Protein backbone atom coordinates (compact mmCIF):
# COMPACT_ATOMS: atom_id res chain seq x y z
CA UNK A 1 0.00 0.00 0.00
CA UNK A 2 2.74 2.45 0.93
CA UNK A 3 4.58 1.70 -2.33
CA UNK A 4 1.37 2.34 -4.27
CA UNK A 5 0.95 5.68 -2.49
CA UNK A 6 4.51 6.59 -3.42
CA UNK A 7 3.71 5.87 -7.06
CA UNK A 8 0.69 8.14 -6.71
CA UNK A 9 2.88 10.84 -5.18
CA UNK A 10 5.18 10.77 -8.20
CA UNK A 11 2.21 11.02 -10.54
CA UNK A 12 0.69 13.74 -8.40
CA UNK A 13 3.68 16.10 -8.50
CA UNK A 14 2.07 17.69 -11.58
CA UNK A 15 -1.19 17.56 -9.60
CA UNK A 16 0.43 19.73 -6.94
CA UNK A 17 0.91 22.35 -9.63
CA UNK A 18 -2.55 21.62 -11.06
CA UNK A 19 -4.16 22.05 -7.67
CA UNK A 20 -2.56 25.47 -7.49
CA UNK A 21 -3.93 26.25 -10.93
CA UNK A 22 -7.38 25.20 -9.84
CA UNK A 23 -7.37 27.60 -6.91
CA UNK A 24 -5.69 30.34 -8.92
CA UNK A 25 -8.85 30.58 -10.98
CA UNK A 26 -10.57 32.41 -8.11
CA UNK A 27 -12.15 35.64 -9.26
CA UNK A 28 -10.42 38.94 -8.54
CA UNK A 29 -13.29 39.88 -6.24
CA UNK A 30 -12.17 37.30 -3.71
CA UNK A 31 -13.72 34.08 -2.44
CA UNK A 32 -15.86 32.85 -5.32
CA UNK A 33 -16.13 29.12 -6.05
CA UNK A 34 -14.02 27.63 -8.79
CA UNK A 35 -15.75 26.01 -11.74
CA UNK A 36 -12.87 24.08 -13.26
CA UNK A 37 -12.05 20.40 -13.46
CA UNK A 38 -8.38 19.61 -12.84
CA UNK A 39 -8.30 16.03 -11.56
CA UNK A 40 -10.81 13.60 -10.14
CA UNK A 41 -8.84 13.55 -6.88
CA UNK A 42 -9.54 17.27 -6.38
CA UNK A 43 -12.92 17.15 -4.70
CA UNK A 44 -15.46 19.92 -5.10
CA UNK A 45 -16.04 19.77 -1.36
CA UNK A 46 -12.40 20.58 -0.61
CA UNK A 47 -12.45 23.50 -3.03
CA UNK A 48 -15.70 24.84 -1.62
CA UNK A 49 -14.49 24.58 1.97
CA UNK A 50 -11.24 26.38 1.17
CA UNK A 51 -12.80 29.24 -0.74
CA UNK A 52 -15.98 29.65 1.29
CA UNK A 53 -15.35 28.68 4.94
CA UNK A 54 -18.42 28.00 7.04
CA UNK A 55 -17.53 30.49 9.77
CA UNK A 56 -17.18 34.27 9.66
CA UNK A 57 -13.92 35.50 11.24
CA UNK A 58 -14.31 38.28 13.84
CA UNK A 59 -13.45 41.80 12.64
CA UNK A 60 -9.84 42.98 13.05
CA UNK A 61 -9.10 44.60 16.39
CA UNK A 62 -12.06 43.03 18.23
CA UNK A 63 -9.86 40.34 19.80
CA UNK A 64 -6.31 39.77 21.03
CA UNK A 65 -3.63 37.40 19.80
CA UNK A 66 -1.22 36.87 22.70
CA UNK A 67 2.17 35.37 21.93
CA UNK A 68 2.22 31.56 21.95
CA UNK A 69 5.93 30.97 21.41
CA UNK A 70 9.11 32.64 20.17
CA UNK A 71 11.03 31.30 17.16
CA UNK A 72 14.81 31.34 16.80
CA UNK A 73 16.73 32.20 13.66
CA UNK A 74 17.49 29.38 11.21
CA UNK A 75 19.41 29.03 7.98
CA UNK A 76 17.32 27.99 4.98
CA UNK A 77 17.83 27.39 1.26
CA UNK A 78 15.73 29.42 -1.17
CA UNK A 79 14.54 28.55 -4.68
CA UNK A 80 17.64 30.14 -6.23
CA UNK A 81 19.97 27.95 -4.17
CA UNK A 82 21.01 30.82 -1.90
CA UNK A 83 21.51 30.28 1.83
CA UNK A 84 19.31 32.72 3.74
CA UNK A 85 18.46 33.39 7.37
CA UNK A 86 14.86 33.16 8.53
CA UNK A 87 15.08 36.54 10.24
CA UNK A 88 16.49 38.04 7.03
CA UNK A 89 13.41 36.87 5.15
CA UNK A 90 11.08 38.21 7.82
CA UNK A 91 12.66 41.68 7.67
CA UNK A 92 10.56 42.93 10.57
CA UNK A 93 7.35 41.79 8.83
CA UNK A 94 4.42 39.70 9.92
CA UNK A 95 5.20 36.29 8.43
CA UNK A 96 3.04 33.30 7.56
CA UNK A 97 5.09 30.08 7.60
CA UNK A 98 3.62 26.97 5.98
CA UNK A 99 5.40 23.60 6.06
CA UNK A 100 4.75 21.36 3.05
CA UNK A 101 6.25 18.99 0.50
CA UNK A 102 5.56 18.94 -3.23
CA UNK A 103 4.88 15.19 -3.47
CA UNK A 104 1.95 15.42 -1.05
CA UNK A 105 -0.97 13.30 -2.30
CA UNK A 106 -3.55 14.81 0.05
CA UNK A 107 -5.25 17.58 -1.92
CA UNK A 108 -6.80 18.75 1.33
CA UNK A 109 -3.33 19.13 2.84
CA UNK A 110 -0.28 20.79 1.32
CA UNK A 111 -1.84 21.91 -2.02
CA UNK A 112 -4.90 23.28 -0.26
CA UNK A 113 -2.80 25.19 2.27
CA UNK A 114 -0.69 26.61 -0.54
CA UNK A 115 -3.84 27.64 -2.39
CA UNK A 116 -4.97 29.66 0.63
CA UNK A 117 -1.58 31.37 0.61
CA UNK A 118 -2.19 32.12 -3.06
CA UNK A 119 -5.45 33.80 -2.12
CA UNK A 120 -3.59 35.84 0.46
CA UNK A 121 -1.00 36.80 -2.14
CA UNK A 122 -3.71 37.95 -4.55
CA UNK A 123 -5.58 39.97 -1.93
CA UNK A 124 -2.43 41.54 -0.50
CA UNK A 125 -1.37 42.55 -4.01
CA UNK A 126 -4.46 44.77 -4.11
CA UNK A 127 -3.59 46.25 -0.72
CA UNK A 128 0.04 47.38 -1.04
CA UNK A 129 -0.17 49.31 2.21
CA UNK A 130 -0.82 46.06 4.03
CA UNK A 131 1.34 43.86 1.78
CA UNK A 132 4.52 45.73 2.69
CA UNK A 133 4.14 44.42 6.25
CA UNK A 134 3.70 40.75 5.25
CA UNK A 135 5.87 37.88 4.03
CA UNK A 136 4.74 34.38 3.03
CA UNK A 137 7.07 31.40 3.45
CA UNK A 138 6.44 27.90 2.08
CA UNK A 139 9.04 25.60 3.65
CA UNK A 140 9.46 22.06 2.32
CA UNK A 141 10.50 19.31 4.73
CA UNK A 142 11.41 17.01 1.82
CA UNK A 143 15.07 18.02 1.65
CA UNK A 144 15.93 15.05 -0.58
CA UNK A 145 13.60 15.84 -3.48
CA UNK A 146 12.45 19.43 -3.05
CA UNK A 147 15.71 20.98 -4.10
CA UNK A 148 15.94 24.62 -5.26
CA UNK A 149 15.21 23.84 -8.92
CA UNK A 150 11.99 22.05 -7.98
CA UNK A 151 10.93 24.86 -5.68
CA UNK A 152 11.75 27.34 -8.44
CA UNK A 153 9.35 25.47 -10.74
CA UNK A 154 6.60 25.69 -8.13
CA UNK A 155 7.26 29.38 -7.55
CA UNK A 156 7.21 30.09 -11.29
CA UNK A 157 3.84 28.34 -11.58
CA UNK A 158 2.41 30.37 -8.72
CA UNK A 159 3.90 33.67 -9.94
CA UNK A 160 3.70 35.53 -6.59
CA UNK A 161 2.59 39.16 -6.66
CA UNK A 162 3.89 39.93 -3.18
CA UNK A 163 6.71 38.67 -0.95
CA UNK A 164 6.44 34.86 -1.08
CA UNK A 165 9.50 32.65 -0.65
CA UNK A 166 9.76 28.91 -1.37
CA UNK A 167 12.37 27.28 0.81
CA UNK A 168 13.84 24.10 2.22
CA UNK A 169 16.60 23.30 4.68
CA UNK A 170 20.23 22.89 3.55
CA UNK A 171 20.62 19.56 5.38
CA UNK A 172 18.44 17.08 7.29
CA UNK A 173 20.00 18.29 10.55
CA UNK A 174 19.08 21.88 9.71
CA UNK A 175 15.57 20.70 8.92
CA UNK A 176 15.17 18.99 12.27
CA UNK A 177 16.27 22.16 14.05
CA UNK A 178 13.60 24.19 12.23
CA UNK A 179 10.83 21.63 12.74
CA UNK A 180 11.72 21.23 16.41
CA UNK A 181 11.66 24.97 17.00
CA UNK A 182 8.20 25.27 15.41
CA UNK A 183 6.96 22.06 17.08
CA UNK A 184 5.99 20.74 13.66
CA UNK A 185 5.82 16.92 13.74
CA UNK A 186 6.93 15.20 10.52
CA UNK A 187 7.78 11.54 9.99
CA UNK A 188 8.58 9.44 6.94
CA UNK A 189 6.24 6.60 6.07
CA UNK A 190 8.09 3.32 5.53
CA UNK A 191 7.28 0.26 3.42
CA UNK A 192 7.11 -3.19 4.96
CA UNK A 193 10.55 -3.99 3.53
CA UNK A 194 12.07 -1.03 5.36
CA UNK A 195 12.37 1.26 2.35
CA UNK A 196 10.95 4.78 2.36
CA UNK A 197 7.53 5.06 0.73
CA UNK A 198 8.25 8.60 -0.49
CA UNK A 199 5.46 9.98 1.72
CA UNK A 200 5.37 11.83 5.03
CA UNK A 201 3.01 11.76 7.96
CA UNK A 202 2.50 15.31 9.18
CA UNK A 203 -0.05 17.56 10.81
CA UNK A 204 -1.07 20.55 8.73
CA UNK A 205 0.17 23.61 10.61
CA UNK A 206 0.56 27.16 9.35
CA UNK A 207 2.17 29.70 11.67
CA UNK A 208 1.56 33.43 12.03
CA UNK A 209 4.63 35.27 13.35
CA UNK A 210 4.86 38.92 14.31
CA UNK A 211 7.80 41.22 13.64
CA UNK A 212 9.39 40.14 16.94
CA UNK A 213 9.47 36.46 15.80
CA UNK A 214 6.67 35.53 18.17
CA UNK A 215 4.05 32.96 17.14
CA UNK A 216 0.66 34.67 17.39
CA UNK A 217 -1.57 32.00 15.83
CA UNK A 218 -1.36 28.46 14.45
CA UNK A 219 -3.81 27.41 11.74
CA UNK A 220 -4.76 23.87 10.80
CA UNK A 221 -7.36 21.99 8.78
CA UNK A 222 -10.71 23.75 8.80
CA UNK A 223 -9.31 26.91 10.39
CA UNK A 224 -6.96 28.15 7.69
CA UNK A 225 -8.58 30.61 5.34
CA UNK A 226 -7.40 33.85 3.82
CA UNK A 227 -9.91 36.15 5.51
CA UNK A 228 -9.07 34.90 9.00
CA UNK A 229 -5.35 35.35 8.36
CA UNK A 230 -5.90 38.85 6.98
CA UNK A 231 -7.94 39.80 10.04
CA UNK A 232 -5.22 38.43 12.30
CA UNK A 233 -2.55 40.40 10.43
CA UNK A 234 -4.53 43.62 10.80
CA UNK A 235 -5.21 42.87 14.47
CA UNK A 236 -1.48 42.50 15.15
CA UNK A 237 -0.70 45.70 13.27
CA UNK A 238 -3.38 47.59 15.17
CA UNK A 239 -1.94 46.37 18.46
CA UNK A 240 1.57 47.43 17.43
CA UNK A 241 0.29 50.87 16.47
CA UNK A 242 -1.39 51.28 19.86
CA UNK A 243 1.87 50.38 21.61
CA UNK A 244 3.98 52.59 19.37
CA UNK A 245 1.81 55.43 18.04
CA UNK A 246 3.00 57.52 15.12
CA UNK A 247 5.30 60.33 16.21
CA UNK A 248 3.33 63.48 16.93
CA UNK A 249 0.19 61.60 17.99
CA UNK A 250 -0.88 61.77 21.65
Secondary structure as GFF3:
##gff-version 3
##sequence-region A 1 250
A	DSSP	alpha_helix	2	11	.	.	.	ID=ss1
A	DSSP	alpha_helix	13	24	.	.	.	ID=ss2
A	DSSP	alpha_helix	44	51	.	.	.	ID=ss3
A	DSSP	beta_strand	69	70	.	.	.	ID=ss4
A	DSSP	beta_strand	75	78	.	.	.	ID=ss5
A	DSSP	beta_strand	83	85	.	.	.	ID=ss6
A	DSSP	alpha_helix	86	90	.	.	.	ID=ss7
A	DSSP	beta_strand	94	100	.	.	.	ID=ss8
A	DSSP	pi_helix	107	111	.	.	.	ID=ss9
A	DSSP	alpha_helix	112	125	.	.	.	ID=ss10
A	DSSP	alpha_helix	128	131	.	.	.	ID=ss11
A	DSSP	beta_strand	134	140	.	.	.	ID=ss12
A	DSSP	alpha_helix	148	158	.	.	.	ID=ss13
A	DSSP	beta_strand	164	168	.	.	.	ID=ss14
A	DSSP	alpha_helix	172	182	.	.	.	ID=ss15
A	DSSP	beta_strand	186	190	.	.	.	ID=ss16
A	DSSP	beta_strand	196	202	.	.	.	ID=ss17
A	DSSP	beta_strand	206	209	.	.	.	ID=ss18
A	DSSP	beta_strand	214	219	.	.	.	ID=ss19
A	DSSP	alpha_helix	226	243	.	.	.	ID=ss20
###
